[in-house]
Amino acid sequence: MNVLFKVKYVLNPFLNNEEKSKQLRNWDLWGPLVFTILLSLTLSFGNKEKGSLFVLVFMIIWLGSIVIYFNAQLLGSKMYLNN
């Protein structure tokens, strides 16, 4: 249920920015994991090689996310951790 609560804050553009930023500072990786699995499953349904397409989509998204994270760290971006 916590994932759905955070999805509401990410996808709703009409929320108060102060409240939204407070909620988004308490982040985790369950939401992106759920979305990645759903996207991978959706794309692999119509393909003959379901397993290989699932792994390909899943790995491209997660490896791309890791590259973006490390790039942001090297450029000096401040990532908020659970405080």
Secondary structure, DSSP 4 states (H G I P E B T S, - for coil): -HHHHHHHHHH-TTS-HHHHHHHHTS--SHHHHHHHHHHHHHHHTTSS-HHHHHHHHHHHHHHHHHHHHHHHHHTT-------
